[in-house]
Amino acid sequence: MITTINARKTMNRSLSRLSRSILTVSALSLSALSLSALSPDAQATDLRMLSSYDLTSAYTREVAQRYIDKVQGASDGEVSISLNGPDVVPPFEQLQPVSVGVFDLLYTHGAYHTNTTGVGAAMDGVFVDPAKTRESGLWDFIDSHYNELGLKLLAIPPLGSSGFQYVLKEPIEGSPGLEGRRLRGSPTYTNVTQGLGGTPVLMSSGDVYSSLDRNVIDGAAWGLNGVEDLGWHEVAGYFSKPTFGQTYTYLLMNLDTFNGLDEQQQSVLLAQGEALESEIAGVLDELAVEEWARLRELGMHETEFAPEDAERLDELVTEGIWQLGLDKSPEAVAKMREIAESNDMTP
């Protein structure tokens, strides 16, 4: 009996040791699998993007989100990008946190960081032709300039084949058509607003609705999309014709973050940026026409600049943009203008 009991104890101890060995091997195997799953090669790359435009705005939706969707699709979900709006970081302060890596990407307009460089804003002096922008070497020049600021250029999406309009509380009467009016704008619009008799007021788009409602301003310079999204039709009765100039936005990435990606991921980000540049102007042109029709239904009306003002619009905005760039970054923007002029890409 005692012998049988001892034999059972010995067997139980052996089984216990075997079980612990099996559990240890299993734990090590699971640990190895977990480490493999967490390795950079097996794990999706999650990036954070700042947008200078409200997350519900036409430009965030149609440009930034379109790019995000294209990247996610082309990478089979390996690269994902989350969006953060100007409520997190104000538009005029967004370049720095991206350049130091607090955020990975930035969707913006060059006018929002003219305190750092005039190169981004100066692109608005160039005709809309994405293929020519690349073929001429202008794209690569701008990329090299932003590299010096710790940023990688991914795309320069044009916001339509034409750039700008004014949203006004009162119709245009006579010439100069903006005489005595206080008009929201970024530095891009300063020259054309002043040239037509108005007073520019530097203001982000998120403050325009309340400022129009309280009569702090008499109107706002803006692109061709998003007036309805911003609700400005509720506090302003007119949008101006003709449209004028051209304007671009930027998709930028922290340079160290970009360099830390593998070649395939880098290729996806750049290829989808180029694809976006080639298609987005037509998309936004069509959406602008549709939006103007809805704005009319909502009670807004077209208001026309006098012929003598209308024929000056392109010249005023383009010359003002080049001068803004030259004032901020004289050598770099002079080179940009030289490239543009030698390739018939600017008036």
C-alpha positions in Angstrom: 0.0 0.0 0.0 2.8 2.4 1.0 4.7 1.5 -2.1 1.6 2.2 -4.3 1.0 5.6 -2.6 4.7 6.6 -3.1 4.5 5.6 -6.7 1.4 7.7 -7.2 3.1 10.7 -5.6 6.2 10.2 -7.8 3.9 10.1 -10.9 2.0 13.2 -9.9 5.2 15.1 -9.4 6.4 14.0 -12.8 3.1 15.0 -14.4 3.2 18.4 -12.6 6.7 19.0 -13.9 5.6 18.0 -17.4 2.5 20.3 -17.2 4.7 23.2 -16.1 7.1 22.6 -19.0 4.2 22.5 -21.5 2.8 25.7 -20.0 6.2 27.4 -20.1 6.8 26.4 -23.8 3.3 27.6 -24.6 3.9 30.9 -22.8 7.1 31.4 -24.6 5.5 30.6 -28.0 2.7 33.1 -27.3 5.2 35.7 -26.2 7.1 35.2 -29.4 3.9 35.5 -31.5 3.1 38.7 -29.6 6.5 40.2 -30.2 6.2 39.3 -33.9 2.8 41.0 -34.1 4.2 44.1 -32.5 7.2 44.3 -34.8 7.2 47.2 -37.3 7.1 44.9 -40.3 3.8 43.2 -39.1 2.0 46.2 -37.5 0.0 48.8 -39.3 1.5 52.3 -39.3 -0.9 54.8 -37.6 -0.3 58.5 -38.4 -1.9 61.7 -37.1 -2.8 64.6 -39.4 -3.5 68.2 -38.5 -5.9 70.1 -40.8 -6.1 73.9 -41.0 -9.7 73.6 -41.9 -12.7 72.4 -39.8 -13.2 68.7 -40.1 -16.6 69.2 -41.6 -15.3 71.7 -44.2 -15.3 70.9 -47.9 -11.5 71.1 -48.2 -10.9 68.7 -45.3 -13.5 66.4 -46.6 -12.7 66.5 -50.3 -8.9 66.9 -50.2 -7.5 65.6 -46.8 -10.0 62.8 -46.3 -9.7 61.8 -50.0 -6.0 61.5 -49.6 -6.4 59.5 -46.4 -8.8 57.1 -48.1 -6.4 56.7 -51.2 -3.5 55.9 -48.9 -5.4 53.4 -46.9 -6.7 51.7 -50.0 -3.3 51.6 -51.8 -1.6 50.3 -48.7 -4.3 47.6 -48.1 -4.8 49.2 -44.7 -1.2 49.1 -43.6 -1.0 52.9 -43.4 -3.9 54.7 -41.6 -4.2 58.4 -40.8 -6.4 60.0 -38.2 -7.6 63.6 -38.6 -7.3 66.5 -36.0 -8.7 69.9 -36.7 -7.9 73.5 -35.8 -9.7 73.1 -32.5 -6.6 71.1 -31.4 -4.0 73.5 -32.8 -5.0 76.9 -34.5 -4.1 77.1 -38.2 -1.5 79.8 -37.9 0.4 77.7 -35.3 0.3 74.2 -36.9 3.6 74.1 -38.8 5.8 73.9 -35.8 4.2 70.9 -34.0 4.4 68.9 -37.3 8.0 69.9 -38.0 9.1 68.6 -34.5 7.0 65.5 -34.7 4.1 66.1 -32.3 1.9 65.4 -35.3 2.9 63.4 -38.4 1.1 65.2 -41.2 -0.3 68.6 -42.0 -3.0 69.6 -44.5 -2.8 73.4 -44.8 -2.5 76.5 -47.0 0.8 78.3 -47.2 -0.7 81.6 -46.0 -1.1 80.0 -42.6 2.7 79.8 -42.0 4.1 82.9 -43.7 5.8 83.8 -40.4 8.1 80.9 -41.1 8.3 80.9 -44.9 6.8 82.6 -47.9 7.3 79.7 -50.3 4.0 78.0 -49.6 1.9 81.0 -50.1 3.8 82.0 -53.2 2.6 78.9 -55.1 -0.7 80.7 -55.5 1.0 82.8 -58.2 1.4 79.8 -60.4 -1.2 78.6 -63.0 -2.9 75.3 -62.2 -1.0 72.6 -64.1 0.1 69.8 -61.7 2.1 67.9 -64.3 4.0 71.1 -65.4 4.7 72.0 -61.8 6.5 68.7 -61.5 8.2 68.6 -64.9 9.5 72.2 -64.5 11.4 71.3 -61.3 9.2 73.6 -59.2 7.7 70.8 -57.1 11.2 69.4 -56.2 12.4 72.9 -55.4 9.5 73.4 -52.9 10.1 70.0 -51.5 13.8 70.8 -50.8 12.8 74.1 -49.1 10.4 72.3 -46.7 13.0 69.6 -46.0 15.1 72.4 -44.5 12.2 73.0 -42.1 12.0 69.3 -41.1 9.1 68.5 -43.4 8.5 66.3 -46.4 6.3 67.5 -49.2 3.7 64.9 -50.2 1.4 66.9 -52.5 0.4 70.4 -53.6 -3.4 69.9 -54.4 -5.0 72.8 -56.3 -8.4 73.9 -55.0 -10.0 74.1 -58.4 -8.9 75.6 -61.8 -9.8 79.1 -60.3 -9.1 80.2 -56.8 -11.1 82.9 -55.0 -14.3 84.7 -54.4 -15.7 87.1 -51.9 -18.7 86.4 -49.6 -20.4 89.8 -48.8 -23.2 91.1 -46.6 -24.1 93.7 -49.2 -23.9 93.8 -53.0 -21.1 95.4 -54.9 -22.0 98.9 -56.1 -19.6 100.9 -58.4 -15.8 100.9 -58.4 -13.7 100.2 -56.5 -16.1 97.4 -55.4 -14.8 96.8 -51.9 -14.6 100.5 -50.9 -14.9 101.0 -47.1 -15.5 97.3 -46.3 -13.7 95.2 -43.7 -13.0 91.8 -45.2 -11.7 88.6 -43.6 -8.6 87.1 -45.3 -5.3 85.5 -44.9 -2.1 87.3 -46.2 -2.9 85.9 -49.6 -5.8 88.3 -50.1 -4.2 91.5 -48.8 -3.2 93.1 -52.1 -6.4 92.4 -53.9 -8.6 93.5 -51.0 -6.6 96.8 -50.6 -6.5 97.3 -54.4 -10.3 97.3 -54.5 -10.6 99.7 -51.6 -11.2 97.3 -48.7 -9.5 96.8 -45.4 -8.1 93.3 -44.8 -8.7 91.6 -41.4 -6.5 88.6 -40.6 -8.9 85.9 -39.3 -9.3 82.1 -39.4 -12.3 80.7 -41.1 -13.8 79.4 -37.8 -14.3 83.0 -36.6 -16.0 84.4 -39.7 -19.6 83.3 -39.0 -19.8 85.1 -35.6 -17.9 88.2 -37.0 -20.3 88.5 -39.9 -23.3 88.0 -37.6 -22.1 90.8 -35.3 -21.1 93.1 -38.2 -17.4 93.0 -37.1 -16.6 92.4 -40.8 -18.5 93.1 -44.0 -17.4 90.0 -45.8 -14.8 87.3 -46.3 -12.3 86.3 -49.0 -12.5 82.6 -49.5 -12.0 79.7 -52.0 -14.7 78.4 -54.2 -16.0 75.6 -51.9 -17.3 75.4 -48.4 -19.4 78.5 -47.9 -22.5 76.3 -47.3 -20.6 74.0 -44.9 -19.4 77.0 -42.9 -23.0 78.4 -42.8 -22.0 81.8 -44.1 -25.1 81.9 -46.2 -27.0 82.5 -43.0 -25.2 85.7 -42.2 -24.2 87.0 -45.7 -26.3 87.5 -48.8 -23.9 87.6 -51.7 -21.0 85.8 -53.4 -18.9 87.7 -56.0 -18.2 87.1 -59.7 -16.0 86.7 -61.5 -13.9 84.3 -59.6 -10.2 85.0 -59.8 -6.6 83.7 -59.3 -5.7 80.2 -58.3 -4.9 78.6 -54.9 -3.2 75.5 -53.6 -3.1 73.6 -50.4 -0.3 71.4 -49.0 0.1 68.0 -47.6 3.3 67.9 -45.5 4.8 65.3 -43.3 7.4 65.3 -40.5 10.6 64.5 -42.4 12.0 62.1 -39.7 8.8 60.2 -39.6 8.7 59.9 -43.4 12.4 58.7 -43.5 11.5 56.1 -40.8 9.0 54.4 -43.1 9.9 51.6 -45.4 10.3 52.3 -49.1 6.9 50.8 -50.0 5.1 53.0 -47.5 7.0 56.1 -48.7 6.1 55.2 -52.3 2.4 54.9 -51.4 2.3 58.3 -49.7 4.0 60.0 -52.6 2.1 58.2 -55.4 -1.2 59.0 -53.9 -0.2 62.6 -53.4 0.6 62.9 -57.1 -2.7 61.2 -58.0 -4.6 63.6 -55.8 -3.0 66.6 -57.5 -4.1 65.4 -60.9 -7.7 64.8 -60.1 -8.8 67.2 -57.4 -9.2 70.5 -59.4 -11.9 68.9 -61.6 -13.6 67.5 -58.6 -13.7 70.8 -56.8 -14.7 72.8 -59.9 -17.8 70.6 -60.2 -18.6 70.8 -56.5 -18.4 74.6 -56.7 -21.0 74.8 -59.5 -23.3 72.6 -57.5 -22.8 74.6 -54.3 -23.5 78.0 -56.0 -26.8 76.5 -57.2 -27.7 75.4 -53.6 -26.6 78.8 -52.3 -29.0 80.5 -54.6 -31.8 78.2 -53.4 -30.8 79.2 -49.8 -31.3 82.9 -50.7 -27.8 84.1 -51.7 -27.3 86.1 -54.9 -24.4 86.8 -57.3 -22.9 90.2 -57.2 -20.7 91.4 -60.0 -17.5 93.5 -59.9 -17.5 96.4 -62.3 -15.6 95.6 -65.6 -12.7 97.9 -64.6 -12.3 96.0 -61.3 -12.9 92.5 -62.8 -10.1 92.9 -65.3 -7.7 93.7 -62.5 -8.6 90.9 -60.1 -6.1 88.3 -61.4 -3.2 90.8 -61.7 -3.9 92.2 -58.2 -4.0 88.8 -56.4 -1.1 87.3 -58.3 1.3 90.3 -57.9 0.3 90.5 -54.2 1.1 86.8 -53.7 4.5 87.0 -55.3 5.3 90.1 -53.3 4.2 88.4 -50.1 6.5 85.5 -50.8 9.4 87.8 -51.7 9.0 89.8 -48.5 9.1 86.6 -46.4 11.6 84.4 -48.2 13.3 86.6 -50.9 15.9 84.2 -52.3 13.7 81.1 -52.3 10.7 82.8 -53.8 12.8 84.6 -56.4 13.9 81.2 -57.6 10.3 80.0 -57.6 9.3 82.9 -59.8 12.2 82.4 -62.1 11.2 78.8 -62.7 7.5 79.7 -63.1 8.2 82.6 -65.6 10.7 80.5 -67.7 8.0 77.8 -68.1 5.0 80.2 -68.7 3.4 79.3 -65.5 2.6 82.7 -64.1 1.1 86.0 -65.6 
